[in-house]
């Protein structure tokens, strides 16, 4: 991770608006046909949510701007990405976990179950 000058990136305006926002948040909405993921899930026994997280991470890894995030009042460029997941736990609470993005589906599938081992309100980074 390294600090970058926002003015030297394609994110200059977004960074400026982010810094002035009282509660900065980004929400992306897109309607997707997930039929191929449902079929792959059924055929290979993968969990649908794992496949969805893997696809999101794989797509984000190809977008250079996804590696740039504000931290405090600075813009940082990361070397790696993670998919943040929120998992409901048995007692009704939630746990969150950052799962490192991997181009290898099998490797991603092996790491994801660790998110389910987090306790209520616990945050895990794998």
C-alpha positions as CSV (number, residue, x, y, z in Angstrom):
1,X,0.0,0.0,0.0
2,X,1.3,3.5,-0.9
3,X,-0.1,7.0,-0.7
4,X,-0.9,8.5,-4.1
5,X,-1.7,12.1,-5.1
6,X,-5.4,12.1,-6.0
7,X,-4.8,14.8,-8.6
8,X,-2.6,12.4,-10.6
9,X,-5.4,9.8,-10.8
10,X,-8.7,9.3,-12.5
11,X,-10.3,9.5,-9.0
12,X,-9.5,13.2,-8.3
13,X,-13.1,14.4,-8.4
14,X,-14.5,11.4,-6.6
15,X,-11.8,11.8,-3.8
16,X,-12.7,15.5,-3.4
17,X,-16.4,14.7,-3.1
18,X,-15.7,11.8,-0.7
19,X,-13.6,14.0,1.6
20,X,-16.5,16.6,1.8
21,X,-19.3,14.0,2.4
22,X,-20.6,13.9,6.0
23,X,-21.1,10.1,5.7
24,X,-19.2,8.8,2.7
25,X,-20.5,5.6,1.2
26,X,-20.5,4.0,-2.2
27,X,-23.3,1.7,-3.3
28,X,-23.3,0.0,-6.7
29,X,-26.5,-1.4,-8.1
30,X,-26.6,-3.7,-11.2
31,X,-29.1,-6.3,-12.3
32,X,-27.4,-9.5,-13.3
33,X,-28.5,-12.8,-14.8
34,X,-27.1,-15.3,-12.3
35,X,-28.5,-18.3,-14.0
36,X,-25.0,-19.6,-15.0
37,X,-23.8,-19.3,-11.4
38,X,-26.9,-21.2,-10.1
39,X,-26.2,-24.0,-12.7
40,X,-22.5,-24.1,-11.7
41,X,-23.4,-24.2,-8.1
42,X,-25.8,-27.1,-8.6
43,X,-23.4,-29.0,-11.0
44,X,-20.2,-28.7,-9.0
45,X,-21.6,-28.3,-5.4
46,X,-20.2,-24.8,-4.9
47,X,-22.2,-22.5,-2.6
48,X,-24.0,-19.8,-4.7
49,X,-22.8,-16.9,-2.4
50,X,-19.2,-18.1,-2.7
51,X,-19.5,-18.0,-6.5
52,X,-21.0,-14.5,-6.4
53,X,-18.3,-13.2,-4.1
54,X,-15.6,-14.7,-6.4
55,X,-17.1,-13.1,-9.5
56,X,-17.3,-9.7,-7.8
57,X,-13.7,-10.0,-6.7
58,X,-12.5,-11.2,-10.1
59,X,-14.3,-8.3,-11.9
60,X,-13.0,-5.7,-9.4
61,X,-9.4,-7.0,-9.8
62,X,-9.5,-5.9,-13.4
63,X,-10.5,-2.3,-12.6
64,X,-7.5,-0.2,-11.7
65,X,-9.6,2.3,-9.7
66,X,-10.7,-0.5,-7.3
67,X,-7.2,-0.5,-5.8
68,X,-7.6,3.2,-4.8
69,X,-9.3,3.9,-1.5
70,X,-9.4,6.9,0.8
71,X,-7.9,6.3,4.3
72,X,-8.4,9.2,6.6
73,X,-7.5,12.3,4.5
74,X,-5.2,10.4,2.1
75,X,-5.8,8.3,-1.1
76,X,-4.0,5.0,-0.8
77,X,-3.2,2.5,-3.6
78,X,-3.4,-1.1,-2.5
79,X,-1.5,-4.1,-4.0
80,X,-4.3,-6.6,-3.4
81,X,-8.0,-6.6,-3.1
82,X,-10.4,-8.4,-0.8
83,X,-14.2,-9.0,-0.9
84,X,-15.8,-7.9,2.3
85,X,-18.5,-10.4,3.4
86,X,-21.2,-10.1,6.1
87,X,-22.3,-13.5,7.5
88,X,-25.3,-14.1,9.7
89,X,-24.3,-16.2,12.7
90,X,-26.4,-18.7,14.6
91,X,-27.3,-16.4,17.5
92,X,-28.8,-13.8,15.1
93,X,-25.8,-11.5,15.0
94,X,-23.4,-10.9,12.1
95,X,-19.7,-11.4,11.5
96,X,-17.7,-9.7,8.8
97,X,-14.6,-10.9,7.0
98,X,-12.3,-9.6,4.3
99,X,-11.5,-12.5,1.9
100,X,-8.4,-12.0,-0.4
101,X,-9.4,-12.0,-4.0
102,X,-8.0,-14.9,-6.0
103,X,-8.2,-15.7,-9.7
104,X,-8.2,-19.4,-8.6
105,X,-11.8,-20.5,-7.8
106,X,-10.7,-23.5,-5.8
107,X,-8.4,-21.4,-3.6
108,X,-11.1,-18.8,-3.0
109,X,-13.5,-21.6,-2.1
110,X,-11.1,-22.9,0.5
111,X,-10.6,-19.5,2.2
112,X,-14.3,-18.5,2.3
113,X,-15.5,-20.9,5.0
114,X,-13.2,-19.2,7.5
115,X,-15.7,-16.3,7.4
116,X,-18.3,-18.6,8.9
117,X,-16.1,-19.4,11.9
118,X,-16.2,-15.8,13.1
119,X,-18.2,-15.1,16.3
120,X,-20.9,-12.5,16.7
121,X,-19.7,-9.0,15.9
122,X,-16.2,-10.3,15.2
123,X,-14.2,-9.0,12.2
124,X,-11.7,-11.3,10.6
125,X,-9.1,-10.7,8.0
126,X,-7.8,-13.7,6.2
